[in-house]
Amino acid sequence: MDIQELAALLRQNGVVGAGGAGFPTYAKLDARAQTIILNCAECEPLLKLHRQLLEFHADEIVAAFSLIRETLGAADAVIGIKCAYKKTIAALEGVLPRYQGIRLKLLDEIYPAGDEVVLIYEVTGKVVRPGGLPIECGVCVFNVETCYNLSRAIDHGEPVVDKLVSVVAEVAHPVTLRMPIGASLEDAVRLAGGATTEDPVYLVGGPMMGTIRPGKTPITKTTNAILVLPHDHYLAERRRAGTGTMLKRAAASCCQCTMCTDLCPRYLLGHPIQPHLFMRAATCKDIQDPGIFIDTLFCSSCGLCELYSCFQGLSPRTLITEYKNKLRAEGIKPPSVTAGPVVSARRMRKAPEERLMARLDLLRYDVSAPLQDECVFVKSVRIPLRQHIGAPAVACVKKGDLVRRGQMIAEPAKGLSAAVHASVTGKVREVTATEIVIDATGDKV
């Protein structure tokens, strides 16, 4: 299979990055890749789906990863996995002898090990240019679930119609579920035995980078986790704070200790982001050096600065994100810069994940969440047309149409885009500019 054939297969089957922003996977295929990396670092605390999926489907996933390597002609293929994932490592060691040229790289149990830029440095020693793409240094990174979705497309002709989601914290039965895309957060929580706290908060995506969402929010191709938290949990209260209040607190309390910068994963790799300088300039309304604000575009939004580093409980990440969004809205892009030297003390400044969870009052939730690999049934789904970076898919069905699970219901748009498929068999109730609603028939997916 050549690159064009593989790209077409990925695009038509709606395969995108199964986490983060959902970058269409076909657009990552590039013959310049010298190294490809399978990311099993499980970036966010409490997430378990990637290690579980790779443990139970090691052969299929490694086969798909090997196909990518052969298609791109990459000289090196590495599976980056945390050393703590012993069962998954054992499963990989059982299948890797059948695949030449693929090796394991064991990673420390630190946050954010799954960040693409951090992972690439840990595996290859290469630093991705600030604001640049991994392919510029000859590297492509693929998500575990993304490779599993490729395997299903190749072996069974199945498009992406469901998503693994870890449902954890204040639920009766913490679990990793295979949910139809378009099912609601409430559906997933109900299937995990329901919330065990009154007035629960749904933190979607993970404790560090996730956002609070209403229960009716649909699950998409990038939904990795739902943390059900008490309304008064530390993380819930931090997410609800307004940026105006955050600025006032920073103006009153920020002592310029530089801890936010000293522990910043991107700064430690030589990227020009220094949160403490931003906090000083933003709170003092000091615009003498506009570069301080422009450099916010190099922030990865990992949240370490405000949820781990700052002993004053201030919010550099949230404030930086607001400035980043305003700059982007004005069409301002990151300047072309090169990375400085990697900070010599970087090895001593990594954030241990267990200590991070203790700081965030999450250790009590770090329990088993067994994988249920069979897709569950829900009565209806609301499937967004934009589940990926780029242009949203274009609906190709209409109200009243009968559709079957796996049928394409939205075609890729021109440019960067990916197809969307029905996640249940049923009748189209509604088609809007942003979503397609399907009522399921029968009691199976």
N, C-alpha and C positions, 0 to 999 in steps of 0.2 A: 504494500500500500504506500503510495507517495503522499507528499504533504497535502496536495490539493484534495485528494480523495479523503484523507483523514479529516481535513478541515471541513469538507462538505458534510461528512457524517456527523461531526460534532455540532455543526450549526443547525442542521435539520432536526437533530434529536434534542436540541435545546440544552446542551451540556455547557454549563458555566461554572465558574468558581463556586464551590459549595460552602461559601463563607465570605465574610468581608463584603466587598462591593459587587461580587458576582461578575468578574471580568469574563467575557465569552472565551471559552477555552481555545476555540479554533484560532483566535487571533494571537495566541501565544506561540503557535507552531512556527519555528524559525530555524532555518538551516545553519544560522550562526551559532546555535547552541552547542557548546562544547561539554557542558555539564547539565544534567537534569536532576532535580531534587524532588523526592516525594516527601511532603510535609506531614509528619505525624508527631508534631510537637505540642498539639492541643494547647493553643496559645492561652486561652482564658482558664482561670481556676474553675473547678467543678465540672468542666466539660469532659465527657468520657466517650463520645460517639466515635471519634476517629480511631482510637486505640481498640475499641470494641469491634468496629467494622473490619479493621485490618487483621485482627486476631481470627475472626470467623470466616473471612473471605480473602485470606492471604494469597492464595494461588491465583484467583481471578484478578485481584488488584495488581499483583506483581506482573502478571502476564500483560495487562494493559499498559503498565509502566514500561515494560520491556518493549512493547510495540512502539510506544512513543520514541524510545531511544533509537530503535532501528530506523524508524521513519525519518527522524531528524539527523541521524548519523552522529549522535553525541558520543564522545569518547568515554565519558564517565557518567554513571547513574548511581545516585546515592539516596538511601532512605534515611532521613533525619528523624530520629525517634528518641524520646527521653528514656534514660537508663532505668527509670522506675517502672516502665511498662513491660515487666518481665514476661507476662503471658504472651503478649503480642510479639515480643522479641523471639520467644521460643517458637511461635508459629511461623515467623519469618525464616528462622534458621532451618526449619523443616522443609521449606520450599525453595529457598535461594539456590541450593546446589543445582536446580534444574534451569537456572537462568544465568548465563555468563555475563560478567561485567557489571553486576549490581552488588553494591556493598552497603553495609550499615554504618551510620555515624551516630554514636550514642551521645546524647545531649544532657547537659545539667538540668536539674529540676528548678529552673529559674523562669521569671517572667520578664519580657515577653519572648520566649524562645521561638514561638511560632511566627513572629513578625518576619516578613519575607527578607528584609534587609539584614536583620540580626541572624536569621537562619543561614543565609548565604555566607555571611562572614564566618560563622561557626563551622560550616561544612567545608568551605573552599579557601578561607582567608582573604577573599576579595571584598572590597567595599564598593557597593553600588553608588554611583554618582548621586549627590543630593538632587532630588527631583527627577532622577533618571529612572530607566527601566532596567530590570535585571539582565535583559538580553544584551545590553551595552557592554557587559563584562562577560558575555558568553554563557549566561545561566538562564534556565527556565525552571520555575517552581510549580508543582502541581499538588493539589489537595487530595487527600486519601479518598474522600467520597467522590470527587471528580473522576478519578481513575476508575472507581467502581462503576460509576455511571457510564463511562466509556466501555467498560467490559460488558455491561448489560446491553448497550447499543450494538456492539459487535457480535456477541454470542447469541442474543435473543431478539434483536431488533426492537428493543424497548427504549423509548425516549424517557426523559426525566419527568416523572409524574408524581414522585413522592420524595420525602425528605426525612432524614434521621434527625430527631430532636431530643436532647436531654432535658427532661422535666424534673427539676430538683428543688431542694430546700423545703419550704413549708407545704409539702404534699404528702398524702397518706402513703403512697408507694413510689418513691423516686424511681424513674425508669427512663430508658432511651427508647422512644417510639418511632416507628416508620409511619409518618402521617401523609395523607394525600395533600398535595399542594393546593392551597386555597382553603383548607380546613382552618378553623379559628384557634387562637390560643386557648380559649375556654374549652374547646373540644379536647385538646391535649391534656389540660389540667384535669378535666373530668376523667379521662382514661387513666390518669395517674392516681386515681382514688379521690380526687378533689383536694381543695386547699384545706390546710389544718389551722388556718388563722383567719380571723374576721377581717373584712375589708382588705383583701390581699392586693399586693402590688406585683405586676408582671414586668420583670426586668428581662428584656429580650436581647440575646446576643452574648451575654456574659457579664460578670460583675464589674469588669474594668471599663469596657467600651460599649456595653449595652445601653439601651434606652428604655424608659418606661412606656408601655403601650397598653391601649385598652384591650379588654378581653376579646372583642370582636375582630381584632386585627388578624388578617390571614397569614398563614404560614407560607413562606416563599422558598425558592431554591437556595436561599442564603441563611435561613433561620436555623441556627445551630442549637440554641438552648433557650429555655424559659425558666428563670429563677422566680419562684413564688416567694415573696418576702412579706413580713409584717409591715403594716403601714408606717410604723415608727422605726423601722430598721435604719441603721446608719446610712446605708447606701441609698435607700429610698428618700431619706431626708436630704441627702446631698444632691440627688437628681432634681428635687423639687425647688431647690434654692434659685432665686432669680439672679441674673447677671449684675443687675444694679446693686444688689446687696453684696454680691461677691466683690465688686470693685471697691465698695466702701470698706469692707472688711480688710481687703488687701492694702488699701491706703493707710489704714490704721495699724495694721499688724505686720506687714511684710518687712523683715529686718535685713533683707538682702544677704541671707546666710549662704546662698548659692546651692543649697542641697538639691533643689529641683533640677538645676543644671548638672550638678556633679553626678547624679544618678540617671540622667536622661539617656536612654539607649542610643538614640541617634547622635546626640552630642558626643558620646563616648566613641562613636565610630567616625568622628571628624566632620559631622554635618553641622552647618552653621545655624544651629538653633540653641538659644540660651534663654530659657524661660525666666530666669531671675531678672535679666535685663528688660525683657518684655514687661514683667510685672512693675518694674520701676517706671518705665516710660508710660505705660497705660494708666497707672494710678496718679502719676504726676502730670498727665497730659503733655508729656515732653516729646515733641516731634522733631527735635533737632537732628536726630539720626533716623530717617524713615526706614533705613535698612533693617532696624530691629523689628519693625512691623512686617516688612516684606519677608523676613526670614521665618515668620510663623508658618509660611507655606511649606516649610520643610518638616513640620511637626507631624508625627505619625498618629497622634491622638491616643496613645497607649494608656494614658491616665496615670502612669506611675508617679508623676510629679505631684498630683493632687491627692492621690489615694494611698501613697506610701511615703514619699520623700518629705513632704512639708509637715513639720511638727506643729505648725499654726493652723492646720486644717484649711488652708487657702485653696484656690481653684485655678491654677495656671492653665490646665488643659481646656477647661470649659471656656475661659475668657479668650484663649488663643483660638479656639475653634470658631468663636463668634467673629473675631477679626479675620480669620481665614475665609469664612463664608462671605464676608463683606467685600474682601479683596477679589474673590472669584466672581462675585456678582458684578463687579466693575470691569471684569475681563482681564484682571492682572494675573499674570502667570509667574511661576518661580523663575528667577534669573538663572542663567547658565553658570554654574560654579563647580569647582572641584572640591572634593573632600580634603580636609586637613588630615594630619596624622592621627591614627588611632590613639586614644588616651592610654598612656602606659599603665595606669591604675585600673583599667577597665575590668580585669579579671576579679578584682577585689570589690567591685561596685555592682555586681550582679544582684538582683533582688530574689532571694529564695522564695519559692512559691508557698511553702508552708508558713513562713513568717508573714507573707503578704496576706494569706487567708486568715491568719490569727489577727492581724491588724484590722481586717474588715469584718470580723465576727462571722466567719464563714466555716471555720473548722468543724462546727457541729453538723454542718450539712455535707461534709465530705464523706459520703457513705456510698455503698454500692447502688448503682442504677442500671440493673441488668437490661441487656438489649433484647427487645421484641422485634424480630426481623420481618415479620409478616405485616403488610400494610393493613391498617385498621379501616373500618367503615365509618363514614360520616354521612349525614343526610343531605348536606349541600356544601358547596365550595364556592368561594369568591376568588377567582384566579386573576391576579394582577397581570397586565400586559407588560409592565416594566419590572423585571426581576433581575436586571443585569445592567452593567454600565453600557452606555450607548443608547441607540434609539429603541423605543418600546416596540414590541411585536405588533403586527397589524391583524386585527380580528378577521377571520375568514369564515365565521359562522354567524347566524342570526337568531334572534329570539324565536323559540319554538322548535329549533332543530334538535333532532335526536343525535347524540354523540356517544361514542364508545371510549372507554379508557384507553389512552395512548394515541387517540386521534389528534392530529394537528388542528388546533382551533384558532391559532394566530401565527401568521407567517413572519419570518424575519424581515425587518424593514431594510431599506437601503442603507449601506454603510455598516457600522458596527452594531450587530443585533443578533438575536437568537430566537428560534421558534418556541412557542408555548403549546402545550398539549393538555387535553382533558385528563384530569386525575381520577375521575369517576365516570361510570356509564350512566347516562341520564339525559335530561331535557334542559336545553338552554332557557333559563328564565329571563335573563337580561344581558344585553351587550351595551357597554358604555365606552367612552373614550379611554377609560383607565382599567376596566376589568370585565371579566365574563363570569356570570353567575350560573351555576349548573345545579339542578336538583337531581340527586341520585335516585336510581331505580333499583329495586331488589335489596338484598342484604349483604352483597359482596362488592368489592372494588372491581 
